[in-house]
Amino acid sequence: MTIVYRIQDCEGRGPFKPGFSKQWIEERPDHENLQPWFIEFGRVDHRVMTGETAGSACRSLEQLRRWFSKREYRRLKKCGYRAVKMNVNRIIAESDIQCFVGRAKPFCKDAEIVKLY
C-alpha cells in the first residue's frame, strides 16, 4: 500500500468538476505547469482494473500545496472539501506534480482528514 493525498468531498469527488472550478480557482502564473492527469499522462484510465476506483492524487502535502493555494483551500473547505490521506493499491502513472492512482475501495472510505495549511 502507498499513501497519497487529495482534496475531496464526503463522496470522494475532487474539486475539478465542470463549472465548479471557477468558484474557487485563483489566477496564478504557475497554472500552466499544473496540467490535468489526462493531458500529462494520456489515457492511463484505460489501465484501471474492473472494480477499482481511480483518480488523481499527490505523493506529499507539499505537492498538494502546489495545486491549491491557502485561499483556494479555504474556499473549498466552505464547500465541503477537505485534504485527506489514504492508502492506494497502486500508482498507475506519476510525475513530479501528481499521480494517477488505483484503489480497491472508493475514495470516500478510510480517508483521513489532514491539515493542509
C-alpha positions in Angstrom: 0.0 0.0 0.0 1.1 3.6 -0.8 -0.1 6.7 1.0 -1.3 9.6 -1.2 -3.0 12.9 -0.6 -6.0 14.5 -2.3 -8.7 17.2 -1.9 -12.2 15.7 -2.0 -15.7 16.0 -0.7 -17.5 13.5 1.5 -18.4 11.4 -1.5 -14.7 11.2 -2.6 -15.1 13.5 -5.5 -12.4 16.0 -6.3 -13.0 19.7 -6.9 -12.2 19.8 -10.6 -15.8 19.4 -11.7 -17.1 21.1 -14.8 -18.3 24.6 -13.9 -17.3 24.3 -10.3 -13.6 25.3 -10.7 -14.4 28.9 -11.5 -15.9 29.2 -8.0 -12.6 28.6 -6.2 -9.6 28.8 -8.5 -7.5 32.0 -8.4 -5.5 33.0 -11.4 -1.8 32.2 -10.8 1.3 32.3 -13.0 2.1 28.6 -12.3 -1.2 27.2 -13.6 0.4 26.3 -17.0 2.6 24.0 -15.0 -0.3 22.1 -13.5 -1.8 20.0 -16.2 -4.7 17.6 -15.6 -3.7 14.0 -15.4 -5.3 13.2 -18.8 -3.2 15.8 -20.5 0.0 14.9 -18.7 -0.3 11.1 -18.8 -2.7 10.5 -21.7 -5.3 7.7 -21.5 -3.9 5.9 -18.4 -7.6 5.5 -17.3 -7.6 2.5 -19.7 -5.3 0.8 -17.2 -7.8 0.9 -14.4 -8.9 -2.6 -13.4 -12.5 -3.6 -13.0 -13.9 -2.7 -9.6 -11.0 -0.2 -9.0 -11.6 3.4 -8.1 -9.1 5.7 -9.9 -8.2 9.3 -9.9 -5.5 11.9 -9.3 -3.6 12.4 -6.1 -0.3 13.7 -4.8 2.6 11.9 -3.1 3.1 14.6 -0.5 1.3 17.6 1.2 4.0 19.8 -0.4 3.0 18.6 -3.8 -0.7 19.1 -3.0 0.0 22.7 -1.9 1.3 23.4 -5.5 -2.2 22.6 -6.7 -4.2 24.5 -4.0 -3.3 27.8 -2.5 -4.3 28.7 1.0 -7.1 31.0 -0.2 -8.3 28.3 -2.7 -8.3 25.7 0.0 -10.3 28.0 2.4 -12.9 28.4 -0.3 -13.0 24.7 -0.9 -13.5 23.9 2.8 -16.5 26.2 2.8 -17.9 24.0 0.0 -17.3 20.8 2.0 -13.9 19.7 0.6 -11.0 18.6 2.8 -7.4 17.5 2.3 -7.2 13.7 3.0 -4.6 11.0 3.0 -5.4 7.4 2.1 -3.7 4.2 1.1 -4.0 3.2 -2.5 -3.2 -0.2 -4.1 -1.1 1.2 -6.9 0.3 4.2 -8.7 -0.8 3.9 -12.4 1.2 7.0 -13.6 3.4 9.6 -11.8 5.2 12.8 -12.3 6.8 15.5 -10.1 3.4 17.2 -9.7 0.8 14.4 -9.4 0.0 10.8 -9.7 -2.9 8.8 -11.1 -3.8 6.0 -8.6 -5.9 2.9 -8.4 -7.7 1.8 -5.2 -9.8 -1.2 -4.3 -12.0 0.9 -2.1 -14.0 4.1 -3.0 -12.1 7.3 -2.2 -14.6 8.2 0.4 -13.8 5.1 2.5 -11.0 5.1 5.1 -9.7 8.6 4.0 -8.2 10.5 6.9 -8.6 14.3 7.0 -5.2 16.1 7.3 -4.1 19.6 7.8 -3.0 21.2 4.5 -2.3 24.7 5.9 
